Amino acid sequence: MIDMGTDLSRWYQTNIFETLRDKVTLHHIESLEININKYEFTNGGTSYIELPKEIQLKHAVVNIRNNDHFCFAYSIMSCLYPTQRNAERISSYPNFREVLNFTGINFPVTIEQISKFENLNSISVNVYTLKLNGGEYSVVPAYVTRKKLDRHANLLLIQNKYFPDDEYNAKNYKNFEITYHYTWIRNLSRLLSKQVSQHVFYDRCLNYFSTQMLLEKHEIDCANINSCKVSFPTDKYLYFKNYKYKEAVPFII
């Protein structure tokens, strides 16, 4: 997955040039398909935005009530110093300037700057956003860390207005000022589940497992080969319709 934090030159050098050098020669291109995420987070996270009601009811996200451009720093602090009382208050946490290094990073923090923050602070960060479709919100990744560290934060970047996929067009976003706000995901499994269950989710691919042991087994391979979200069909039941393939063939090779 290529996201907004990807260094395209390095990605090409590692995944294309080094892999194919001296092995193949490009003759021609049959087709080229580019899928572009329509979300643009150019302004970074700013002051407090209320969570959508559906997300509030999950009690899985800590949303700091700030009136400045430091919501990214506050969200990181809420992850490093979790508290059950008054978790939404800035005063519940140490001063981020005394704990975190933001040298060379401008506020509000954009997604493009997160990799630099990770290197400065030895903290890995994943950022997710909400997608509205059919009246329901789904969680999708916007930035996935290259290497998960012991100190790790999953953040949810929310916005003040959502347009359903079937109503989306550039005019909506052009005529409405979209602002963004970082929050900390306290419980990813609860956020991703429609109701509290025993499933645990892997924060890289958003696949789910029945036990922590199965997740840890999957994590070893997934961290090396997979950087994308796995999506399953929305239909509750799958049907087999090609009955002809069940018939024995009249010959054997």
C-alpha positions as CSV (number, residue, x, y, z in Angstrom):
1,M,0.0,0.0,0.0
2,I,1.3,3.4,-1.0
3,D,-0.1,6.1,1.4
4,M,0.7,9.8,2.0
5,G,3.7,8.9,4.1
6,T,5.4,6.8,1.4
7,D,8.7,8.0,-0.1
8,L,7.9,7.2,-3.8
9,S,11.5,7.3,-4.9
10,R,12.5,4.8,-2.2
11,W,9.5,2.6,-2.8
12,Y,10.3,2.4,-6.5
13,Q,14.0,1.7,-5.8
14,T,13.2,-1.1,-3.3
15,N,10.1,-2.7,-4.9
16,I,10.6,-2.2,-8.6
17,F,14.2,-1.3,-9.6
18,E,16.1,-3.7,-7.3
19,T,13.7,-6.5,-7.8
20,L,13.6,-6.4,-11.6
21,R,17.1,-5.1,-12.4
22,D,19.1,-7.5,-14.7
23,K,16.1,-9.9,-14.7
24,V,13.5,-8.6,-17.1
25,T,13.2,-5.9,-19.8
26,L,10.1,-3.8,-20.2
27,H,8.7,-4.4,-23.7
28,H,5.4,-2.7,-23.5
29,I,2.5,-1.9,-21.0
30,E,-0.8,-3.7,-21.7
31,S,-2.7,-1.6,-19.2
32,L,-2.3,0.7,-16.2
33,E,-4.8,1.1,-13.4
34,I,-4.3,3.7,-10.6
35,N,-6.6,3.8,-7.6
36,I,-6.5,7.1,-5.8
37,N,-8.0,7.7,-2.3
38,K,-10.4,10.6,-2.6
39,Y,-9.6,11.9,0.9
40,E,-7.1,14.8,1.2
41,F,-5.7,15.6,4.6
42,T,-3.6,18.6,3.6
43,N,-4.6,20.7,6.6
44,G,-3.6,18.3,9.4
45,G,-5.4,17.9,12.7
46,T,-6.8,21.0,14.4
47,S,-9.2,21.9,17.2
48,Y,-11.9,19.7,18.8
49,I,-14.5,17.9,16.6
50,E,-17.2,15.8,18.1
51,L,-17.1,12.1,17.2
52,P,-20.0,10.8,15.2
53,K,-22.7,9.4,17.5
54,E,-22.2,5.8,16.2
55,I,-18.5,6.0,17.1
56,Q,-19.1,7.6,20.5
57,L,-21.4,4.7,21.6
58,K,-18.5,2.3,21.1
59,H,-16.5,4.0,23.9
60,A,-13.3,3.1,22.1
61,V,-11.8,6.5,21.3
62,V,-10.3,9.2,23.5
63,N,-11.2,12.6,22.0
64,I,-9.2,15.5,23.6
65,R,-11.1,18.8,23.8
66,N,-8.6,21.3,22.6
67,N,-9.0,24.7,20.9
68,D,-5.6,24.8,19.2
69,H,-3.6,22.9,16.5
70,F,-1.9,20.4,18.9
71,C,-4.5,17.5,18.8
72,F,-1.9,15.1,17.3
73,A,0.4,15.7,20.3
74,Y,-2.4,15.4,22.8
75,S,-3.6,12.1,21.2
76,I,-0.1,10.7,21.5
77,M,0.1,11.8,25.1
78,S,-3.2,10.2,25.9
79,C,-1.8,6.9,24.5
80,L,1.5,7.1,26.5
81,Y,-0.3,8.2,29.7
82,P,-3.7,6.5,29.6
83,T,-6.2,7.5,32.3
84,Q,-9.8,6.5,33.1
85,R,-10.8,9.8,34.6
86,N,-11.3,13.0,32.6
87,A,-9.5,11.4,29.6
88,E,-10.7,14.1,27.3
89,R,-9.0,16.9,29.3
90,I,-5.6,18.3,28.3
91,S,-4.8,18.8,32.0
92,S,-5.0,15.0,32.6
93,Y,-1.6,14.6,30.8
94,P,2.0,15.9,31.1
95,N,3.0,18.8,28.9
96,F,3.8,17.2,25.5
97,R,6.7,19.7,24.9
98,E,8.5,18.1,27.9
99,V,8.0,14.5,26.6
100,L,7.9,14.6,22.8
101,N,10.3,15.9,20.1
102,F,8.7,17.9,17.4
103,T,11.9,19.4,15.9
104,G,11.3,20.4,12.3
105,I,7.7,19.4,12.5
106,N,5.0,22.1,11.8
107,F,1.6,22.3,13.5
108,P,-1.0,21.3,12.6
109,V,0.7,17.9,12.0
110,T,-0.1,16.5,8.5
111,I,0.1,12.8,7.7
112,E,3.2,13.5,5.6
113,Q,5.1,14.5,8.7
114,I,4.3,11.4,10.8
115,S,7.2,9.3,9.6
116,K,9.5,12.1,10.8
117,F,7.8,12.2,14.2
118,E,8.3,8.4,14.5
119,N,12.0,8.7,13.8
120,L,12.5,11.5,16.3
121,N,10.6,9.9,19.2
122,S,10.9,6.1,18.6
123,I,7.1,5.8,18.6
124,S,5.3,4.0,15.8
125,V,1.9,5.4,14.6
126,N,-1.0,4.2,12.5
127,V,-3.7,6.6,11.4
128,Y,-7.2,5.6,10.4
129,T,-10.1,7.5,9.0
130,L,-13.9,7.0,8.8
131,K,-15.8,6.2,5.6
132,L,-19.5,6.8,5.5
133,N,-21.4,4.3,3.3
134,G,-25.1,3.3,3.6
135,G,-25.5,5.3,6.8
136,E,-22.8,3.4,8.6
137,Y,-19.2,4.3,9.3
138,S,-16.3,2.0,8.5
139,V,-12.7,2.4,9.5
140,V,-10.0,2.5,6.8
141,P,-6.2,3.1,7.1
142,A,-4.7,6.4,6.0
143,Y,-1.2,5.8,7.2
144,V,0.5,2.5,8.3
145,T,3.8,2.5,10.1
146,R,6.7,0.8,8.4
147,K,7.8,-0.9,11.7
148,K,5.7,-1.4,14.8
149,L,7.6,-0.5,17.9
150,D,7.1,-1.1,21.6
151,R,5.6,2.4,22.0
152,H,2.8,2.4,19.5
153,A,-0.3,4.6,18.9
154,N,-3.3,4.0,16.8
155,L,-5.0,7.3,15.9
156,L,-8.3,8.1,14.3
157,L,-8.4,11.2,12.2
158,I,-12.0,12.5,12.2
159,Q,-13.5,15.3,10.2
160,N,-16.3,17.8,10.8
161,K,-18.4,16.6,7.8
162,Y,-18.8,13.3,6.0
163,F,-20.3,12.7,2.6
164,P,-21.6,9.2,1.8
165,D,-19.8,7.4,-1.0
166,D,-22.8,7.4,-3.3
167,E,-23.2,11.2,-2.9
168,Y,-19.5,12.1,-3.1
169,N,-18.3,14.6,-5.7
170,A,-15.7,17.2,-5.8
171,K,-18.3,20.0,-5.5
172,N,-19.3,18.8,-2.0
173,Y,-15.7,19.2,-0.6
174,K,-15.1,22.4,-2.6
175,N,-18.2,24.2,-1.2
176,F,-17.7,23.0,2.4
177,E,-14.6,23.6,4.5
178,I,-13.4,20.3,5.9
179,T,-11.4,20.3,9.1
180,Y,-9.7,17.4,10.8
181,H,-8.9,16.3,14.3
182,Y,-6.7,13.5,15.7
183,T,-8.0,11.2,18.4
184,W,-6.6,8.2,20.1
185,I,-8.1,4.7,19.6
186,R,-8.1,3.2,23.0
187,N,-9.7,-0.1,21.9
188,L,-9.3,-1.0,18.2
189,S,-11.3,-4.2,18.4
190,R,-14.3,-2.4,20.0
191,L,-14.1,0.3,17.3
192,L,-14.1,-2.2,14.5
193,S,-16.8,-4.4,15.9
194,K,-20.5,-3.5,15.4
195,Q,-20.9,-4.8,18.9
196,V,-18.5,-5.9,21.6
197,S,-17.3,-9.4,20.9
198,Q,-14.4,-11.7,21.6
199,H,-12.6,-10.9,18.3
200,V,-9.2,-9.2,18.3
201,F,-8.0,-7.2,15.3
202,Y,-4.6,-6.8,13.9
203,D,-4.0,-3.1,13.4
204,R,-2.0,-3.5,10.1
205,C,-4.4,-5.3,7.9
206,L,-7.5,-5.0,10.1
207,N,-8.2,-8.7,9.9
208,Y,-9.7,-10.3,13.0
209,F,-8.9,-13.4,15.1
210,S,-10.7,-15.3,17.8
211,T,-7.7,-15.4,20.1
212,Q,-4.6,-13.4,20.9
213,M,-2.4,-16.4,20.1
214,L,-3.8,-16.6,16.5
215,L,-3.2,-12.9,16.0
216,E,0.4,-13.1,17.1
217,K,1.0,-16.0,14.8
218,H,-0.5,-14.0,11.9
219,E,1.4,-10.9,12.8
220,I,4.8,-12.5,12.0
221,D,4.0,-13.0,8.3
222,C,1.6,-10.1,7.8
223,A,4.2,-7.5,8.9
224,N,6.5,-8.6,6.2
225,I,4.2,-9.1,3.2
226,N,1.0,-7.2,3.8
227,S,0.4,-3.5,4.0
228,C,-3.3,-3.3,3.1
229,K,-6.7,-3.8,4.6
230,V,-8.4,-7.1,3.8
231,S,-12.1,-6.6,2.8
232,F,-14.7,-9.3,2.8
233,P,-18.0,-9.5,0.8
234,T,-20.8,-7.6,2.5
235,D,-23.3,-10.4,1.8
236,K,-24.1,-12.5,4.9
237,Y,-24.4,-15.7,2.8
238,L,-22.4,-16.9,-0.2
239,Y,-24.1,-19.2,-2.8
240,F,-22.7,-21.7,-5.2
241,K,-24.3,-21.4,-8.6
242,N,-22.0,-23.2,-11.1
243,Y,-23.5,-26.6,-10.5
244,K,-22.2,-28.0,-13.8
245,Y,-18.7,-28.0,-12.3
246,K,-19.9,-30.6,-9.8
247,E,-20.5,-33.1,-12.6
248,A,-17.9,-35.8,-13.3
249,V,-16.1,-35.1,-16.6
250,P,-16.5,-37.8,-19.3
251,F,-12.7,-38.2,-19.7
252,I,-9.5,-38.3,-17.7
253,I,-6.2,-36.8,-18.7
